[in-house]
Amino acid sequence: MDTLKDLWKFMKSRKKFWLIPIIVILLLIGTLLVFGGGSAIAPFIYTMF
């Protein structure tokens, strides 16, 4: 949680709020790959990338 707090402080102090959508998309892609890696839909997920 400290990493997220530090990231938020950085974005708030430097006015870098445009980073929020990028971070959210990266987190969504990461969770999709982690949870979809062992399932039957894994071949379809990997073809997207």
N, C-alpha and C positions, 0 to 999 in steps of 0.2 A: 504494500500500500504506500510505502514511502516513495517509491518510484513514481507512482501516479500523482502523488501530492507534489513532488518536485517538478514533474512535467507540467502540471496545472499552474504552478507558480511561475514557471518559465514562460508559458504561453500568456499568462495574465500580465506579467511585468513587461514583456516585449511586444505585446499586442499581436501575437501570432495565432489568432483564433482560426485562421484558415487551415491550420494543421489538424484540427479536430476531425473533419471528414476523412482525411487521409488515415489517421490513426484508427478510426472506427472501421473503415473498410479493411485495413490490414488485420485487425483483430477478428473480423468476421471471416475473412479468407483463412486465417490461421485455425480458427475453431472448426471451420468446415473441413479442412484437411485433416485435422486431428481426429475428429469424430467420424468422418467419412472414410478414413483410411482403412479401417477394419471391417467395413460393411460391404454389402453386395453392390452398392452404387459407386464404389471406389473407381472402377474404370471410367465411369461417366464423368466423375469429378476431375480426374486427371486429364481427360481430353479437353476440358475447358482451359487448362493452363498449358 
